[in-house]
Every structure is written in structure tokens, then in C-alpha cells.
């Protein structure tokens, strides 16, 4: 029996197998190279994304840094910061550097002078306009606050900060540039303001956790209510008046902390109103008053439009009181003031009822009022007679209460830590037309800052 012989491959067949092996090796090599290229591309892309995220955090940090330093210098406060703007900026930069292991930032050159901002009165106030916020930087933090009427204050301010990387290459050293724009905003742009007074109210009382329970009695309007309770319905229990942007719930029993988003609101609802009741009404308006009636004076001067019914009782006819500021000072406490509305529009008017005593002034609001009037009530018990309609703004301090039924075209502000109006029914309409224009001339103004940044 003959042994079986293996078939012999022809030369052409051996060549085909070699070619197939070469092709397979080449394909595997290309796959390996492609894998390496893909891995390298992923690493480069990941590094680029990380760098973009890192620089975005850095630039946004410096946007916030500049805005905070500017507001510390120029926003309305009872105790303005006495440090220079450069010192405030350097302190903020030092805090950033303390949290970095390989980055060092430093301010470049001295900062320019900040533009002045007059709270009120200001006959040369900037014109109100609706700004274009498409490139306003931190616009989502300030857009809702200024979109209803604001004016730019001065030219944009530029601030540069160097960025140095320890052990890095020369290309790692860059400059962060922040451009800040200041906005002057009339406080009457918000028709409902439940403000806080953390410095004037006892520490034990704290900042209100939610809007007062009587807020539902205020119908309509454009509200601005600042509380420390978490937003609702995203978090329960919560405050339906609060914003939910950038809010992170506390862990466990940790206290509520307001996020950075609230900073412009705090500027208005805390700093502004602390200033209004501690400085603006008792000092600025009294100093700039066009006319004054003083219950405590031996022989008080009687301005036009004021009728003296007795030594502790006067009536004010808003139709005949001259424009400007009427200061009614109740240094004896417990006096009676009746505000009779005007039947037609005329020049805007500011009225301040100043009461430094422990006994509230009794104030009656009577009749429809078509004149644009802002009234500041200090320690007043307000009663609305009938169901009148009024144009203007009513601002109550933390010691004032109100009752009755009123339709108000304009603005209503009160201290939100209390719910002092269980018998007040208030229908609010956002100021429009002539009333809106009038209020721009006589309303207090808050200063806000928006910022943009770039890296180069």
C-alpha cells in the first residue's frame, strides 16, 4: 500500500497565501494605528474640553470677582466700603490664588475711576432705555432685573488679570480681561417688593424663609420677593416666589444658603431698603424737601395744599400740593394725616411721612388719585377709605401696617419678615404710559453690574 502524499502547492497558490497574510498583517497594523490615532485624538479632544471648561470657570470667576468688587464700592448701602477698588480686587484675587495649587493670578495696572451714581434727587439722570443684553455677560443674573427699564452709567470699565502656570510653558501664561457695565435701575420697575432688612431687624428674627402668607391678597403686578427658602415646586416644601436657577439644596441639617444668582436681588431687597429707611428718608429727603410740615414745631409752616384741622390733624390735597418733595414730620407721634387724591395728572410728587417716635401716625388714603405720587410711610397705620384707584408707589417700613381696598397703578413695597396686612386687598397694575415715565424721574435707583470676559 503506497503512502498518501501531500498535495504540492503550485507557485501561484503559494503567492496568493503570502499576499493574504501580508494584507491581513497590513489591515491589523492599520487598525492598530487607527486605534492609536483615535486614542490620541480622544486624549487631545478631552484635554481641549478640559481646558475650555477650566478657562470658562476661570473667566466666569473673574467676571463675578469684578462685579462684586464694584458693587462693594458703589451700590447703595448704609455703610459703603472704605477700601479702594484696587484693594477690593486684590483681596478677591488672593482668595482665588489660595485655592489654586499651580495657578497664580494678579491684577494688571490700576483701575480707572468708577462713574458716579446719584441715588435721587438727580435732575440730570440718564435716560431710561431697554438695553440690548445679547452680549451683557452675566446677563441671566441681571437680565430680569433691568429689562423693564434701565440706563447705562458711564462707559464700560476694563480690568485685566494675568494668569501664570507654575512649571508651565510660555504659552500657558495668559491674560483674563473683564469688561463691566453699570446700570441704573429705578426701583419702581417692580410693582411688588417684599424686601428684607437683615441689619435693622433683630438677629433672632432672621431673613424671612418665605413670602408672607398675605401675599395672595396682592393681585397682579410684577413681583420681586426675596426669601431664603428653597424654590418650589422643584423642592418641597418650598417657596413659590423663589427662583430655582443655580440653587443647590443643603445637605442634611445644613441651613439654607442663597446662591450667587440672588446677589443682584440682595443688592435691591437688602442694601437698598436698609439705605432707604436709615438714610434716604430721614436724611436725604428731609434735606432736599421742597416743603415741610412739622407737627412738633411751635408754629409750623403750612405748605400749599395742606389744611390744618388741629394741632395733631392735617389734610393734604394732592391736586394743589406743588411738585417736588413734601416732608411731613410727626415728631410727637400719633398725629393724623389724610391724603386726598388728585383728579387729574400734574407734576410728579414725593411725600415722606417721617415718624421717629414709638407711636404710629394715623394715615387715611381717600379718593381716586390720578397724579403720579410716591409716598414713604415710616411707623404709620394706613387706612384706605372706600375703594379708590391710585397712581404711583407706596413704600412701607417695617413698623407700618395697612388695611382696606386699593387698586394701585405702580409699585407697592413692604418688609417681608412680617405679614401685617391681613385686612388689605390690593390690586396691582404695572406702571405704564405717563405714570411709568413720571416714576422714572422720582424713584430711588439701584446700581447693578453686568460683566463679560475673554482670555488672550
Secondary structure by P-SEA (a helix, b strand, c coil): ccccccccccaaaaaaaaaaaaaaaaaaaaaaaaaaaaaaaaaaaaaaaaaaaaaaaaaaaaaaaaaaaaaaccccccccccccaaaaaaaaaaaaaaacccbbbbbcccccccbbbbccccccccccccccccccccccccccccccbbbbcccbbbbbbbbbbcccccccbbbbbbbbbbbbbccccccccccccccccccccccccccccccccccccbbbbbbccccccccccccccccccccccccccccccccccaaaaaacccaaaaaaacccccccccccccbbbbccccbbbbccccccccccbbbbccccccccbbbbbccccbbbbbbbbbcccccbbbbbbcccccbbbbbbbbcccccbbbbbbcccbbbbccbbbbcbbbbbccccccccbbbbcccccccccccccccbbbbbbcccaaaaaaaaacbbbbbbbbbccccc
